[in-house]
């Protein structure tokens, strides 16, 4: 059924979950991961076709522009969306103010971005950037008008709805891009897909969240929400700058073709995060925000999730490192060989990137976006320094800098994030240390065995690549699971993961109470530094 988020008094209609909170969290995580898998399948089809229909320089040209546009397109999605989900109380008037803030900002940012096209073209030395920037500027505004509607759906735990919107928008954009590429549109096929996706997302969000914003008015809490959102967006902007300075440097120094190779390798580097961390982050944030901050239950829930993330993420990272070159050759074709070579330098950072990124959920669940922002300023400094040191070695030097940065920062990141509730890094190291050791030993042993028996796996072409991928993955899986059992003194981590599957597959059997005002969250904490967004009159 379509969501009517507010009652007749204008208050958000919450559902009292009680003991069913864990069930809803697991179900929400399962739905979003499943949906992300379908999105990935659609994107994979798009990649396979477009990589053969377009040139690396086409992808590089679009990446030159999106390096700048995505940070503006995320103005509302990173900050105001989290504020809507995390805030203890929400009414239609506050939501309306947030809608006009995000959509208004999106409109003016879009105009400014289009006007900056000639500057970007001069920076990159490519005249095509001007037209591409003007077209992509539309996505900035289109993305801003659905931010609050999507956030309200997630606040109401309608993750199946938001996932369906994501799937449909992705599939339609993929179909459009492939058809236009077949018609010979070149890089414009990629630009069209970027425009179509937020159009479909906005239509879906507005149709499923039946709420029309009222005119802006003076509402208690608007200033505090804006302050919270700007801290989150400030953190995102620094983080985004850190994570896209590489595209900027590669495009500026080595041109669109090399940027195309580098960008494909980087996209596969981010694949585990897109499939594991991003889909469940909203579910984890919503759940942690409902628990007493710093409590044993809060710690247990977070560490339990971190253990599963480490188990899957470190395994996926190691096996992708081993088979990445063949996988890229298989999916994209022989002309993308340089991307496969670059990816081997990204590989060692995949697993630790996932673990490191989870530290941000602690900041958000405590309502301490300000601390997260300060941390990302430090992260930017460290990563940018590593980029500068690695630039002399070209794209492989930048890829190596990424991997090294996560290994340097992940322990300090958890220490700083957990400091307000005295979380400490000891429990984190106790959880992830064994998985790190297991993945390293299994990966090293697999590489040595494959190297010694390479004469058995030397078939050329597609069949040879597929043979090496399957053989290496199976060998690693056996060694990795065996190492985990040895280091944990038994198969308990495997049982823990397996016990989640039946719960993920269950129907919606949780007990739901009648709609009530949004009083289901725990609003008080003993730590004054860990409070949620305070109420105040602007």
Secondary structure as a PSIPRED ss2 file (coil, helix, strand):
# PSIPRED VFORMAT (PSIPRED V4.0)

   1 X C   1.000  0.000  0.000
   2 X C   1.000  0.000  0.000
   3 X E   0.000  0.000  1.000
   4 X C   1.000  0.000  0.000
   5 X C   1.000  0.000  0.000
   6 X E   0.000  0.000  1.000
   7 X C   1.000  0.000  0.000
   8 X C   1.000  0.000  0.000
   9 X C   1.000  0.000  0.000
  10 X C   1.000  0.000  0.000
  11 X E   0.000  0.000  1.000
  12 X E   0.000  0.000  1.000
  13 X E   0.000  0.000  1.000
  14 X E   0.000  0.000  1.000
  15 X C   1.000  0.000  0.000
  16 X C   1.000  0.000  0.000
  17 X C   1.000  0.000  0.000
  18 X H   0.000  1.000  0.000
  19 X H   0.000  1.000  0.000
  20 X H   0.000  1.000  0.000
  21 X H   0.000  1.000  0.000
  22 X H   0.000  1.000  0.000
  23 X H   0.000  1.000  0.000
  24 X H   0.000  1.000  0.000
  25 X H   0.000  1.000  0.000
  26 X H   0.000  1.000  0.000
  27 X H   0.000  1.000  0.000
  28 X H   0.000  1.000  0.000
  29 X H   0.000  1.000  0.000
  30 X H   0.000  1.000  0.000
  31 X H   0.000  1.000  0.000
  32 X H   0.000  1.000  0.000
  33 X H   0.000  1.000  0.000
  34 X H   0.000  1.000  0.000
  35 X H   0.000  1.000  0.000
  36 X H   0.000  1.000  0.000
  37 X H   0.000  1.000  0.000
  38 X H   0.000  1.000  0.000
  39 X H   0.000  1.000  0.000
  40 X H   0.000  1.000  0.000
  41 X H   0.000  1.000  0.000
  42 X H   0.000  1.000  0.000
  43 X H   0.000  1.000  0.000
  44 X H   0.000  1.000  0.000
  45 X H   0.000  1.000  0.000
  46 X H   0.000  1.000  0.000
  47 X H   0.000  1.000  0.000
  48 X H   0.000  1.000  0.000
  49 X H   0.000  1.000  0.000
  50 X H   0.000  1.000  0.000
  51 X H   0.000  1.000  0.000
  52 X H   0.000  1.000  0.000
  53 X H   0.000  1.000  0.000
  54 X C   1.000  0.000  0.000
  55 X C   1.000  0.000  0.000
  56 X H   0.000  1.000  0.000
  57 X H   0.000  1.000  0.000
  58 X H   0.000  1.000  0.000
  59 X H   0.000  1.000  0.000
  60 X H   0.000  1.000  0.000
  61 X H   0.000  1.000  0.000
  62 X H   0.000  1.000  0.000
  63 X H   0.000  1.000  0.000
  64 X H   0.000  1.000  0.000
  65 X H   0.000  1.000  0.000
  66 X H   0.000  1.000  0.000
  67 X H   0.000  1.000  0.000
  68 X H   0.000  1.000  0.000
  69 X H   0.000  1.000  0.000
  70 X H   0.000  1.000  0.000
  71 X H   0.000  1.000  0.000
  72 X H   0.000  1.000  0.000
  73 X H   0.000  1.000  0.000
  74 X C   1.000  0.000  0.000
  75 X C   1.000  0.000  0.000
  76 X C   1.000  0.000  0.000
  77 X C   1.000  0.000  0.000
  78 X C   1.000  0.000  0.000
  79 X C   1.000  0.000  0.000
  80 X H   0.000  1.000  0.000
  81 X H   0.000  1.000  0.000
  82 X H   0.000  1.000  0.000
  83 X H   0.000  1.000  0.000
  84 X H   0.000  1.000  0.000
  85 X H   0.000  1.000  0.000
  86 X H   0.000  1.000  0.000
  87 X C   1.000  0.000  0.000
  88 X C   1.000  0.000  0.000
  89 X C   1.000  0.000  0.000
  90 X C   1.000  0.000  0.000
  91 X E   0.000  0.000  1.000
  92 X H   0.000  1.000  0.000
  93 X H   0.000  1.000  0.000
  94 X H   0.000  1.000  0.000
  95 X H   0.000  1.000  0.000
  96 X H   0.000  1.000  0.000
  97 X H   0.000  1.000  0.000
  98 X H   0.000  1.000  0.000
  99 X H   0.000  1.000  0.000
 100 X H   0.000  1.000  0.000
 101 X H   0.000  1.000  0.000
 102 X H   0.000  1.000  0.000
 103 X H   0.000  1.000  0.000
 104 X H   0.000  1.000  0.000
 105 X H   0.000  1.000  0.000
 106 X H   0.000  1.000  0.000
 107 X H   0.000  1.000  0.000
 108 X H   0.000  1.000  0.000
 109 X H   0.000  1.000  0.000
 110 X H   0.000  1.000  0.000
 111 X H   0.000  1.000  0.000
 112 X H   0.000  1.000  0.000
 113 X H   0.000  1.000  0.000
 114 X H   0.000  1.000  0.000
 115 X H   0.000  1.000  0.000
 116 X C   1.000  0.000  0.000
 117 X H   0.000  1.000  0.000
 118 X H   0.000  1.000  0.000
 119 X H   0.000  1.000  0.000
 120 X H   0.000  1.000  0.000
 121 X H   0.000  1.000  0.000
 122 X H   0.000  1.000  0.000
 123 X H   0.000  1.000  0.000
 124 X H   0.000  1.000  0.000
 125 X C   1.000  0.000  0.000
 126 X C   1.000  0.000  0.000
 127 X C   1.000  0.000  0.000
 128 X C   1.000  0.000  0.000
 129 X H   0.000  1.000  0.000
 130 X H   0.000  1.000  0.000
 131 X H   0.000  1.000  0.000
 132 X H   0.000  1.000  0.000
 133 X H   0.000  1.000  0.000
 134 X H   0.000  1.000  0.000
 135 X H   0.000  1.000  0.000
 136 X H   0.000  1.000  0.000
 137 X H   0.000  1.000  0.000
 138 X H   0.000  1.000  0.000
 139 X H   0.000  1.000  0.000
 140 X H   0.000  1.000  0.000
 141 X H   0.000  1.000  0.000
 142 X H   0.000  1.000  0.000
 143 X H   0.000  1.000  0.000
 144 X H   0.000  1.000  0.000
 145 X C   1.000  0.000  0.000
 146 X C   1.000  0.000  0.000
 147 X H   0.000  1.000  0.000
 148 X H   0.000  1.000  0.000
 149 X H   0.000  1.000  0.000
 150 X H   0.000  1.000  0.000
 151 X H   0.000  1.000  0.000
 152 X H   0.000  1.000  0.000
 153 X H   0.000  1.000  0.000
 154 X H   0.000  1.000  0.000
 155 X H   0.000  1.000  0.000
 156 X C   1.000  0.000  0.000
 157 X C   1.000  0.000  0.000
 158 X C   1.000  0.000  0.000
 159 X H   0.000  1.000  0.000
 160 X H   0.000  1.000  0.000
 161 X H   0.000  1.000  0.000
 162 X H   0.000  1.000  0.000
 163 X H   0.000  1.000  0.000
 164 X H   0.000  1.000  0.000
 165 X H   0.000  1.000  0.000
 166 X H   0.000  1.000  0.000
 167 X H   0.000  1.000  0.000
 168 X H   0.000  1.000  0.000
 169 X H   0.000  1.000  0.000
 170 X H   0.000  1.000  0.000
 171 X H   0.000  1.000  0.000
 172 X H   0.000  1.000  0.000
 173 X H   0.000  1.000  0.000
 174 X H   0.000  1.000  0.000
 175 X H   0.000  1.000  0.000
 176 X H   0.000  1.000  0.000
 177 X H   0.000  1.000  0.000
 178 X H   0.000  1.000  0.000
 179 X H   0.000  1.000  0.000
 180 X H   0.000  1.000  0.000
 181 X H   0.000  1.000  0.000
 182 X H   0.000  1.000  0.000
 183 X C   1.000  0.000  0.000
 184 X C   1.000  0.000  0.000
 185 X C   1.000  0.000  0.000
 186 X C   1.000  0.000  0.000
 187 X H   0.000  1.000  0.000
 188 X H   0.000  1.000  0.000
 189 X H   0.000  1.000  0.000
 190 X H   0.000  1.000  0.000
 191 X H   0.000  1.000  0.000
 192 X H   0.000  1.000  0.000
 193 X H   0.000  1.000  0.000
 194 X H   0.000  1.000  0.000
 195 X H   0.000  1.000  0.000
 196 X H   0.000  1.000  0.000
 197 X H   0.000  1.000  0.000
 198 X H   0.000  1.000  0.000
 199 X H   0.000  1.000  0.000
 200 X H   0.000  1.000  0.000
 201 X H   0.000  1.000  0.000
 202 X H   0.000  1.000  0.000
 203 X H   0.000  1.000  0.000
 204 X H   0.000  1.000  0.000
 205 X H   0.000  1.000  0.000
 206 X H   0.000  1.000  0.000
 207 X H   0.000  1.000  0.000
 208 X H   0.000  1.000  0.000
 209 X E   0.000  0.000  1.000
 210 X C   1.000  0.000  0.000
 211 X C   1.000  0.000  0.000
 212 X C   1.000  0.000  0.000
 213 X C   1.000  0.000  0.000
 214 X C   1.000  0.000  0.000
 215 X C   1.000  0.000  0.000
 216 X C   1.000  0.000  0.000
 217 X C   1.000  0.000  0.000
 218 X C   1.000  0.000  0.000
 219 X C   1.000  0.000  0.000
 220 X E   0.000  0.000  1.000
 221 X C   1.000  0.000  0.000
 222 X H   0.000  1.000  0.000
 223 X H   0.000  1.000  0.000
 224 X H   0.000  1.000  0.000
 225 X H   0.000  1.000  0.000
 226 X H   0.000  1.000  0.000
 227 X H   0.000  1.000  0.000
 228 X H   0.000  1.000  0.000
 229 X H   0.000  1.000  0.000
 230 X H   0.000  1.000  0.000
 231 X H   0.000  1.000  0.000
 232 X H   0.000  1.000  0.000
 233 X H   0.000  1.000  0.000
 234 X H   0.000  1.000  0.000
 235 X H   0.000  1.000  0.000
 236 X H   0.000  1.000  0.000
 237 X H   0.000  1.000  0.000
 238 X H   0.000  1.000  0.000
 239 X H   0.000  1.000  0.000
 240 X H   0.000  1.000  0.000
 241 X H   0.000  1.000  0.000
 242 X H   0.000  1.000  0.000
 243 X H   0.000  1.000  0.000
 244 X H   0.000  1.000  0.000
 245 X H   0.000  1.000  0.000
 246 X H   0.000  1.000  0.000
 247 X H   0.000  1.000  0.000
 248 X H   0.000  1.000  0.000
 249 X H   0.000  1.000  0.000
 250 X H   0.000  1.000  0.000
 251 X H   0.000  1.000  0.000
 252 X H   0.000  1.000  0.000
 253 X H   0.000  1.000  0.000
 254 X H   0.000  1.000  0.000
 255 X H   0.000  1.000  0.000
 256 X H   0.000  1.000  0.000
 257 X H   0.000  1.000  0.000
 258 X H   0.000  1.000  0.000
 259 X H   0.000  1.000  0.000
 260 X H   0.000  1.000  0.000
 261 X H   0.000  1.000  0.000
 262 X H   0.000  1.000  0.000
 263 X H   0.000  1.000  0.000
 264 X H   0.000  1.000  0.000
 265 X H   0.000  1.000  0.000
 266 X H   0.000  1.000  0.000
 267 X H   0.000  1.000  0.000
 268 X H   0.000  1.000  0.000
 269 X H   0.000  1.000  0.000
 270 X C   1.000  0.000  0.000
 271 X H   0.000  1.000  0.000
 272 X H   0.000  1.000  0.000
 273 X H   0.000  1.000  0.000
 274 X H   0.000  1.000  0.000
 275 X H   0.000  1.000  0.000
 276 X H   0.000  1.000  0.000
 277 X H   0.000  1.000  0.000
 278 X H   0.000  1.000  0.000
 279 X H   0.000  1.000  0.000
 280 X H   0.000  1.000  0.000
 281 X H   0.000  1.000  0.000
 282 X H   0.000  1.000  0.000
 283 X H   0.000  1.000  0.000
 284 X H   0.000  1.000  0.000
 285 X H   0.000  1.000  0.000
 286 X H   0.000  1.000  0.000
 287 X H   0.000  1.000  0.000
 288 X H   0.000  1.000  0.000
 289 X C   1.000  0.000  0.000
 290 X C   1.000  0.000  0.000
 291 X C   1.000  0.000  0.000
 292 X C   1.000  0.000  0.000
 293 X C   1.000  0.000  0.000
 294 X C   1.000  0.000  0.000
 295 X C   1.000  0.000  0.000
 296 X H   0.000  1.000  0.000
 297 X H   0.000  1.000  0.000
 298 X H   0.000  1.000  0.000
 299 X H   0.000  1.000  0.000
 300 X H   0.000  1.000  0.000
 301 X H   0.000  1.000  0.000
 302 X H   0.000  1.000  0.000
 303 X H   0.000  1.000  0.000
 304 X H   0.000  1.000  0.000
 305 X H   0.000  1.000  0.000
 306 X H   0.000  1.000  0.000
 307 X H   0.000  1.000  0.000
 308 X H   0.000  1.000  0.000
 309 X H   0.000  1.000  0.000
 310 X H   0.000  1.000  0.000
 311 X H   0.000  1.000  0.000
 312 X H   0.000  1.000  0.000
 313 X H   0.000  1.000  0.000
 314 X H   0.000  1.000  0.000
 315 X H   0.000  1.000  0.000
 316 X H   0.000  1.000  0.000
 317 X H   0.000  1.000  0.000
 318 X H   0.000  1.000  0.000
 319 X H   0.000  1.000  0.000
 320 X H   0.000  1.000  0.000
 321 X H   0.000  1.000  0.000
 322 X H   0.000  1.000  0.000
 323 X H   0.000  1.000  0.000
 324 X H   0.000  1.000  0.000
 325 X H   0.000  1.000  0.000
 326 X H   0.000  1.000  0.000
 327 X H   0.000  1.000  0.000
 328 X H   0.000  1.000  0.000
 329 X H   0.000  1.000  0.000
 330 X H   0.000  1.000  0.000
 331 X H   0.000  1.000  0.000
 332 X H   0.000  1.000  0.000
 333 X C   1.000  0.000  0.000
 334 X H   0.000  1.000  0.000
 335 X H   0.000  1.000  0.000
 336 X H   0.000  1.000  0.000
 337 X H   0.000  1.000  0.000
 338 X H   0.000  1.000  0.000
 339 X H   0.000  1.000  0.000
 340 X H   0.000  1.000  0.000
 341 X H   0.000  1.000  0.000
 342 X H   0.000  1.000  0.000
 343 X H   0.000  1.000  0.000
 344 X H   0.000  1.000  0.000
 345 X H   0.000  1.000  0.000
 346 X H   0.000  1.000  0.000
 347 X H   0.000  1.000  0.000
 348 X H   0.000  1.000  0.000
 349 X H   0.000  1.000  0.000
 350 X H   0.000  1.000  0.000
 351 X H   0.000  1.000  0.000
 352 X H   0.000  1.000  0.000
 353 X H   0.000  1.000  0.000
 354 X H   0.000  1.000  0.000
 355 X H   0.000  1.000  0.000
 356 X H   0.000  1.000  0.000
 357 X H   0.000  1.000  0.000
 358 X C   1.000  0.000  0.000
 359 X H   0.000  1.000  0.000
 360 X H   0.000  1.000  0.000
 361 X H   0.000  1.000  0.000
 362 X H   0.000  1.000  0.000
 363 X H   0.000  1.000  0.000
 364 X H   0.000  1.000  0.000
 365 X H   0.000  1.000  0.000
 366 X C   1.000  0.000  0.000
 367 X C   1.000  0.000  0.000
 368 X C   1.000  0.000  0.000
 369 X H   0.000  1.000  0.000
 370 X H   0.000  1.000  0.000
 371 X H   0.000  1.000  0.000
 372 X H   0.000  1.000  0.000
 373 X H   0.000  1.000  0.000
 374 X H   0.000  1.000  0.000
 375 X H   0.000  1.000  0.000
 376 X H   0.000  1.000  0.000
 377 X H   0.000  1.000  0.000
 378 X H   0.000  1.000  0.000
 379 X H   0.000  1.000  0.000
 380 X H   0.000  1.000  0.000
 381 X H   0.000  1.000  0.000
 382 X H   0.000  1.000  0.000
 383 X H   0.000  1.000  0.000
 384 X H   0.000  1.000  0.000
 385 X H   0.000  1.000  0.000
 386 X H   0.000  1.000  0.000
 387 X H   0.000  1.000  0.000
 388 X H   0.000  1.000  0.000
 389 X H   0.000  1.000  0.000
 390 X H   0.000  1.000  0.000
 391 X H   0.000  1.000  0.000
 392 X H   0.000  1.000  0.000
 393 X H   0.000  1.000  0.000
 394 X C   1.000  0.000  0.000
 395 X H   0.000  1.000  0.000
 396 X H   0.000  1.000  0.000
 397 X H   0.000  1.000  0.000
 398 X H   0.000  1.000  0.000
 399 X H   0.000  1.000  0.000
 400 X H   0.000  1.000  0.000
 401 X H   0.000  1.000  0.000
 402 X H   0.000  1.000  0.000
 403 X H   0.000  1.000  0.000
 404 X H   0.000  1.000  0.000
 405 X H   0.000  1.000  0.000
 406 X H   0.000  1.000  0.000
 407 X H   0.000  1.000  0.000
 408 X H   0.000  1.000  0.000
 409 X H   0.000  1.000  0.000
 410 X H   0.000  1.000  0.000
 411 X H   0.000  1.000  0.000
 412 X H   0.000  1.000  0.000
 413 X H   0.000  1.000  0.000
 414 X H   0.000  1.000  0.000
 415 X H   0.000  1.000  0.000
 416 X H   0.000  1.000  0.000
 417 X H   0.000  1.000  0.000
 418 X H   0.000  1.000  0.000
 419 X H   0.000  1.000  0.000
 420 X H   0.000  1.000  0.000
 421 X H   0.000  1.000  0.000
 422 X C   1.000  0.000  0.000
 423 X C   1.000  0.000  0.000
 424 X C   1.000  0.000  0.000
 425 X C   1.000  0.000  0.000
 426 X H   0.000  1.000  0.000
 427 X H   0.000  1.000  0.000
 428 X H   0.000  1.000  0.000
 429 X H   0.000  1.000  0.000
 430 X H   0.000  1.000  0.000
 431 X H   0.000  1.000  0.000
 432 X H   0.000  1.000  0.000
 433 X H   0.000  1.000  0.000
 434 X H   0.000  1.000  0.000
 435 X H   0.000  1.000  0.000
 436 X H   0.000  1.000  0.000
 437 X H   0.000  1.000  0.000
 438 X H   0.000  1.000  0.000
 439 X H   0.000  1.000  0.000
 440 X H   0.000  1.000  0.000
 441 X H   0.000  1.000  0.000
 442 X H   0.000  1.000  0.000
 443 X H   0.000  1.000  0.000
 444 X H   0.000  1.000  0.000
 445 X H   0.000  1.000  0.000
 446 X H   0.000  1.000  0.000
 447 X H   0.000  1.000  0.000
 448 X H   0.000  1.000  0.000
 449 X H   0.000  1.000  0.000
 450 X H   0.000  1.000  0.000
 451 X H   0.000  1.000  0.000
 452 X H   0.000  1.000  0.000
 453 X C   1.000  0.000  0.000
 454 X H   0.000  1.000  0.000
 455 X H   0.000  1.000  0.000
 456 X H   0.000  1.000  0.000
 457 X H   0.000  1.000  0.000
 458 X C   1.000  0.000  0.000
 459 X C   1.000  0.000  0.000
 460 X C   1.000  0.000  0.000
 461 X H   0.000  1.000  0.000
 462 X H   0.000  1.000  0.000
 463 X H   0.000  1.000  0.000
 464 X H   0.000  1.000  0.000
 465 X H   0.000  1.000  0.000
 466 X H   0.000  1.000  0.000
 467 X H   0.000  1.000  0.000
 468 X H   0.000  1.000  0.000
 469 X H   0.000  1.000  0.000
 470 X H   0.000  1.000  0.000
 471 X H   0.000  1.000  0.000
 472 X H   0.000  1.000  0.000
 473 X H   0.000  1.000  0.000
 474 X H   0.000  1.000  0.000
 475 X H   0.000  1.000  0.000
 476 X H   0.000  1.000  0.000
 477 X H   0.000  1.000  0.000
 478 X H   0.000  1.000  0.000
 479 X H   0.000  1.000  0.000
 480 X H   0.000  1.000  0.000
 481 X H   0.000  1.000  0.000
 482 X H   0.000  1.000  0.000
 483 X H   0.000  1.000  0.000
 484 X H   0.000  1.000  0.000
 485 X H   0.000  1.000  0.000
 486 X H   0.000  1.000  0.000
 487 X H   0.000  1.000  0.000
 488 X C   1.000  0.000  0.000
 489 X C   1.000  0.000  0.000
 490 X C   1.000  0.000  0.000
 491 X C   1.000  0.000  0.000
 492 X H   0.000  1.000  0.000
 493 X H   0.000  1.000  0.000
 494 X H   0.000  1.000  0.000
 495 X H   0.000  1.000  0.000
 496 X H   0.000  1.000  0.000
 497 X H   0.000  1.000  0.000
 498 X H   0.000  1.000  0.000
 499 X H   0.000  1.000  0.000
 500 X H   0.000  1.000  0.000
 501 X H   0.000  1.000  0.000
 502 X H   0.000  1.000  0.000
 503 X H   0.000  1.000  0.000
 504 X H   0.000  1.000  0.000
 505 X H   0.000  1.000  0.000
 506 X C   1.000  0.000  0.000
 507 X C   1.000  0.000  0.000
 508 X C   1.000  0.000  0.000
 509 X C   1.000  0.000  0.000
 510 X C   1.000  0.000  0.000
 511 X C   1.000  0.000  0.000
 512 X C   1.000  0.000  0.000
 513 X C   1.000  0.000  0.000
 514 X C   1.000  0.000  0.000
 515 X C   1.000  0.000  0.000
 516 X E   0.000  0.000  1.000
 517 X E   0.000  0.000  1.000
 518 X C   1.000  0.000  0.000
 519 X C   1.000  0.000  0.000
 520 X C   1.000  0.000  0.000
 521 X C   1.000  0.000  0.000
 522 X C   1.000  0.000  0.000
 523 X C   1.000  0.000  0.000
 524 X C   1.000  0.000  0.000
 525 X C   1.000  0.000  0.000
 526 X C   1.000  0.000  0.000
 527 X C   1.000  0.000  0.000
 528 X H   0.000  1.000  0.000
 529 X H   0.000  1.000  0.000
 530 X H   0.000  1.000  0.000
 531 X C   1.000  0.000  0.000
 532 X C   1.000  0.000  0.000
 533 X C   1.000  0.000  0.000
 534 X C   1.000  0.000  0.000
 535 X C   1.000  0.000  0.000
 536 X C   1.000  0.000  0.000
 537 X E   0.000  0.000  1.000
 538 X C   1.000  0.000  0.000
